[in-house]
Amino acid sequence: MNSYLLAGAVYFNKQMIPDHDLEDPYELVNEGRWTWDRLFAMGDTVDADLNGDGKYTNADRYGMTYIDDSPEVLLAAAGVTFAELDSDGIPQVTLDTEENMTKIMRLSGLLQDTAVSFNCHARSSNASEDEVGIFMRGDALFSLGGLYYAPQMRTMDQDFGIIPYPLYDEEQKDYRIPMITVALTYVSVPVTNADLDVTGIFMEYYAYLGRRDIMPALYDKLLLGKVSRDNESSAMLDIIFNNRIFDTGMVFDFSGLRTNLRTMYHNLQEDFASSFARNAKLVNKNIEKIVKQFEELDG
């Protein structure tokens, strides 16, 4: 189930769209115009210091709420890759290209406007409640998270929609749906296992039963039947499920490759290139160590 519930997803408040004379997010997605620019421009239209105290806290209204996972998901959705496998199946770090660094810095600049976007993990004393609570009470246009938010959204009074994370720009043709990899679960087989054939058969069949029996209940009954409130959201779920990606660098987090990036976004720091350069040797050593361990297992 986690391979679906941990897919990145953006929720939007449907009532705020006409109230603020904004473009229909569904149309933006379908026409390939749902981009970073649209996300932040639309968000900038609705933010407000609701209590008039001159501060932006969890008591105010934002263009979007997000969590520490969201920046890396925004980047991956925009085509940034942390690491890829070469022709021999060996991970190669790809984060430090000029194009990727340009996107990393641009996103940092966009997130500096803390009146538009609210990082619940960084700015709230009650992050576990605010990461969905601010949106559910109607004080955020967008909520950036994953499909695992959906069951909680069922109790929201105002109507909401579900859409994928945005494209980088209109030149990007395909939606990419990254996973919230920090929460992904894994199954591993101990090296002491003496009957790998039977173990493999069991794991394959167990996975098959999950896909056959659990996936329809999750997709048809929960997401479509109980959470999705319109036909458009159903179509968006198809886009999300059919375009999921798993980035090797995000999954393995080689020597903090992903963690260091999210820490810098958490603190709204911008020294990304220098930070990566300082950690590059450790990242490569970590990759070499992991590759060696797999080679030893292969015998």
C-alpha positions as CSV (number, residue, x, y, z in Angstrom):
1,M,0.0,0.0,0.0
2,N,2.8,2.4,0.8
3,S,4.1,2.3,-2.8
4,Y,0.8,4.1,-3.7
5,L,0.0,6.1,-0.5
6,L,3.5,7.6,-0.4
7,A,3.2,9.0,-4.0
8,G,3.5,12.8,-4.0
9,A,0.2,14.7,-4.3
10,V,-1.0,18.3,-4.1
11,Y,-4.4,19.1,-2.6
12,F,-6.2,22.4,-3.4
13,N,-9.2,24.2,-1.9
14,K,-11.9,24.3,-4.6
15,Q,-13.8,27.2,-3.0
16,M,-10.8,29.5,-3.0
17,I,-10.4,29.1,-6.8
18,P,-13.5,31.2,-7.7
19,D,-13.3,33.3,-4.6
20,H,-9.9,34.7,-5.8
21,D,-10.6,34.4,-9.5
22,L,-7.9,31.8,-10.1
23,E,-7.4,29.4,-13.0
24,D,-8.9,25.9,-12.6
25,P,-6.0,23.6,-11.4
26,Y,-7.6,20.6,-13.3
27,E,-7.4,22.5,-16.6
28,L,-3.8,23.6,-15.8
29,V,-2.8,20.0,-15.3
30,N,-4.6,18.7,-18.4
31,E,-3.2,21.5,-20.6
32,G,0.4,21.0,-19.3
33,R,0.4,24.5,-17.7
34,W,0.6,23.4,-14.1
35,T,4.1,24.6,-13.3
36,W,6.2,26.0,-10.5
37,D,5.3,29.5,-11.6
38,R,1.5,28.8,-11.4
39,L,1.9,27.2,-8.0
40,F,3.6,30.1,-6.4
41,A,1.8,32.9,-8.3
42,M,-1.6,31.5,-7.3
43,G,-0.4,31.1,-3.8
44,D,0.8,34.7,-3.6
45,T,-2.8,35.8,-4.5
46,V,-4.4,34.4,-1.3
47,D,-1.9,34.8,1.6
48,A,-3.1,37.0,4.4
49,D,-2.2,38.1,7.9
50,L,-5.6,37.1,9.3
51,N,-5.1,38.3,12.8
52,G,-3.3,41.5,11.8
53,D,-0.4,41.0,14.2
54,G,2.2,41.6,11.6
55,K,3.5,38.1,11.8
56,Y,2.9,35.0,9.7
57,T,2.2,32.0,11.9
58,N,0.0,29.0,11.9
59,A,-3.0,31.3,12.6
60,D,-2.8,33.0,9.2
61,R,-3.6,32.1,5.5
62,Y,-1.1,30.8,3.0
63,G,-0.8,30.0,-0.6
64,M,0.5,26.6,0.4
65,T,1.5,24.5,3.4
66,Y,4.3,22.0,3.0
67,I,6.6,19.7,4.9
68,D,10.3,18.9,4.9
69,D,9.7,16.2,2.2
70,S,8.1,18.6,-0.2
71,P,11.1,20.5,-1.6
72,E,12.9,17.3,-2.7
73,V,9.6,16.0,-4.2
74,L,9.1,19.3,-6.1
75,L,12.6,19.0,-7.4
76,A,12.2,15.4,-8.5
77,A,8.8,16.2,-10.1
78,A,10.6,19.0,-12.1
79,G,13.1,16.5,-13.5
80,V,15.9,16.7,-10.9
81,T,17.5,13.3,-10.3
82,F,19.7,12.6,-7.3
83,A,21.4,9.5,-8.7
84,E,20.9,7.1,-11.6
85,L,22.2,3.6,-12.4
86,D,24.7,3.4,-15.2
87,S,24.8,0.6,-17.8
88,D,26.5,-1.7,-15.2
89,G,23.8,-1.0,-12.6
90,I,26.2,1.1,-10.5
91,P,24.7,4.3,-8.9
92,Q,26.1,7.6,-10.3
93,V,25.3,10.9,-8.5
94,T,23.5,13.2,-10.9
95,L,22.4,16.0,-8.5
96,D,25.3,18.3,-9.2
97,T,24.6,19.2,-12.8
98,E,24.3,22.8,-13.8
99,E,20.6,22.3,-14.7
100,N,19.8,20.6,-11.4
101,M,21.7,23.3,-9.4
102,T,19.7,26.0,-11.2
103,K,16.5,24.4,-10.2
104,I,17.6,23.8,-6.6
105,M,18.6,27.5,-6.2
106,R,15.4,28.7,-7.9
107,L,13.2,26.7,-5.6
108,S,15.1,28.0,-2.6
109,G,14.4,31.6,-3.8
110,L,10.7,30.8,-4.2
111,L,10.5,29.4,-0.7
112,Q,12.1,32.4,0.9
113,D,8.7,34.2,0.8
114,T,7.4,32.8,4.0
115,A,4.2,34.7,3.7
116,V,3.2,32.6,0.7
117,S,4.4,29.2,1.9
118,F,4.4,27.7,5.4
119,N,6.8,24.8,6.2
120,C,5.0,23.0,9.0
121,H,8.0,21.1,10.1
122,A,10.1,24.2,10.4
123,R,7.7,26.8,11.7
124,S,5.0,25.0,13.7
125,S,5.2,23.7,17.3
126,N,2.4,21.3,16.3
127,A,3.6,20.1,12.9
128,S,1.7,16.8,12.9
129,E,-1.6,18.6,13.3
130,D,-0.8,21.7,11.1
131,E,0.5,19.8,8.1
132,V,-3.1,18.9,7.3
133,G,-5.0,21.1,9.8
134,I,-4.2,24.5,8.3
135,F,-5.5,23.3,4.9
136,M,-8.5,21.5,6.3
137,R,-9.8,24.6,8.1
138,G,-9.6,26.5,4.8
139,D,-6.5,28.6,5.5
140,A,-4.3,27.3,2.6
141,L,-4.9,27.2,-1.1
142,F,-2.6,24.2,-1.6
143,S,-1.3,21.5,0.7
144,L,1.8,19.7,-0.6
145,G,2.2,16.2,0.7
146,G,1.4,12.7,-0.3
147,L,-1.7,10.5,-1.0
148,Y,-1.4,9.3,2.6
149,Y,-3.1,12.6,3.6
150,A,-6.3,11.6,1.7
151,P,-8.0,9.6,4.5
152,Q,-7.6,12.6,6.9
153,M,-9.1,14.9,4.3
154,R,-12.4,13.0,4.3
155,T,-13.6,15.1,7.2
156,M,-12.8,18.4,5.6
157,D,-15.9,20.7,5.4
158,Q,-14.9,22.6,2.2
159,D,-14.4,20.7,-1.1
160,F,-10.9,19.9,-2.2
161,G,-9.3,18.5,-5.3
162,I,-6.2,16.3,-5.8
163,I,-3.6,17.0,-8.5
164,P,0.0,15.9,-9.2
165,Y,3.1,17.9,-8.2
166,P,3.7,20.6,-10.8
167,L,6.0,20.6,-13.9
168,Y,9.1,22.8,-13.8
169,D,7.9,24.8,-16.8
170,E,5.7,24.3,-19.8
171,E,8.7,22.9,-21.7
172,Q,8.6,19.8,-19.5
173,K,6.2,17.3,-21.2
174,D,5.6,14.6,-18.6
175,Y,4.4,14.7,-15.0
176,R,6.8,12.9,-12.7
177,I,5.3,11.6,-9.4
178,P,8.1,11.1,-6.8
179,M,7.7,9.0,-3.7
180,I,8.0,10.3,-0.2
181,T,11.0,8.0,0.1
182,V,11.9,8.8,3.7
183,A,8.8,6.7,4.8
184,L,9.0,3.9,2.2
185,T,9.1,0.4,3.7
186,Y,11.3,-2.4,2.5
187,V,11.5,-6.2,2.8
188,S,14.9,-7.7,3.2
189,V,16.1,-11.3,3.3
190,P,18.8,-12.2,5.9
191,V,22.1,-13.6,4.6
192,T,21.4,-16.6,6.9
193,N,18.4,-17.6,5.0
194,A,19.1,-21.2,3.7
195,D,16.1,-21.6,1.3
196,L,16.1,-18.6,-1.0
197,D,14.0,-20.3,-3.7
198,V,11.1,-20.9,-1.4
199,T,11.5,-17.4,0.1
200,G,11.5,-15.9,-3.3
201,I,8.3,-17.8,-4.3
202,F,6.6,-16.6,-1.1
203,M,7.6,-13.0,-1.6
204,E,6.4,-13.0,-5.2
205,Y,3.1,-14.5,-4.3
206,Y,2.6,-12.3,-1.3
207,A,3.2,-9.2,-3.5
208,Y,0.8,-10.6,-6.1
209,L,-2.0,-11.1,-3.5
210,G,-1.4,-7.5,-2.3
211,R,-1.7,-6.2,-5.8
212,R,-4.8,-8.3,-6.5
213,D,-6.7,-7.8,-3.2
214,I,-5.5,-4.7,-1.4
215,M,-4.9,-2.4,-4.3
216,P,-8.5,-2.4,-5.5
217,A,-9.7,-1.7,-2.0
218,L,-7.3,1.2,-1.6
219,Y,-7.9,2.7,-5.1
220,D,-11.6,1.9,-5.8
221,K,-13.1,2.0,-2.3
222,L,-11.0,4.5,-0.4
223,L,-9.4,7.0,-2.8
224,L,-12.1,7.0,-5.5
225,G,-15.2,6.0,-3.5
226,K,-14.6,7.8,-0.2
227,V,-12.0,10.5,-0.7
228,S,-12.2,11.8,-4.2
229,R,-15.1,14.2,-4.5
230,D,-15.3,14.7,-8.3
231,N,-14.6,12.9,-11.5
232,E,-11.6,15.2,-12.2
233,S,-9.8,14.0,-9.1
234,S,-10.3,10.5,-10.2
235,A,-8.5,11.3,-13.5
236,M,-5.7,13.0,-11.5
237,L,-5.2,9.8,-9.4
238,D,-4.6,7.9,-12.7
239,I,-1.9,10.4,-13.6
240,I,-0.3,10.1,-10.2
241,F,-0.4,6.3,-10.1
242,N,0.8,5.9,-13.7
243,N,3.8,8.2,-13.4
244,R,5.4,7.2,-10.1
245,I,9.2,7.3,-10.0
246,F,11.7,5.9,-7.6
247,D,15.0,7.8,-7.5
248,T,18.0,5.7,-6.4
249,G,19.7,8.6,-4.7
250,M,16.6,9.6,-2.8
251,V,16.0,6.0,-1.7
252,F,19.5,5.2,-0.5
253,D,20.3,8.8,0.7
254,F,24.0,8.1,0.1
255,S,25.9,9.7,3.0
256,G,23.1,12.2,3.5
257,L,22.8,13.2,-0.2
258,R,19.0,13.8,0.3
259,T,19.0,14.6,4.0
260,N,21.5,17.4,3.7
261,L,19.4,19.0,0.9
262,R,16.2,18.8,3.0
263,T,18.0,20.3,6.0
264,M,19.1,23.3,4.0
265,Y,15.6,23.9,2.7
266,H,14.3,23.4,6.3
267,N,16.6,26.2,7.5
268,L,16.1,28.3,4.3
269,Q,19.9,28.1,3.6
270,E,21.2,28.6,0.1
271,D,24.8,27.3,0.0
272,F,23.9,24.2,-1.9
273,A,26.8,23.9,-4.3
274,S,29.5,24.3,-1.5
275,S,27.6,21.9,0.7
276,F,27.5,19.3,-2.0
277,A,31.2,19.7,-2.9
278,R,32.1,19.2,0.8
279,N,30.2,16.0,1.0
280,A,31.0,14.6,-2.5
281,K,33.8,12.3,-1.4
282,L,31.8,10.8,1.4
283,V,28.8,10.2,-1.0
284,N,31.0,8.4,-3.4
285,K,32.6,6.3,-0.7
286,N,29.2,5.3,0.6
287,I,28.2,4.2,-2.9
288,E,31.4,2.1,-3.2
289,K,30.7,0.5,0.1
290,I,27.1,-0.4,-0.8
291,V,28.1,-1.7,-4.2
292,K,30.8,-3.9,-2.6
293,Q,28.3,-5.3,-0.2
294,F,26.0,-6.3,-3.0
295,E,28.9,-7.8,-4.9
296,E,29.8,-9.9,-1.9
297,L,26.2,-11.1,-1.6
298,D,26.2,-12.2,-5.2
299,G,29.2,-14.3,-4.3
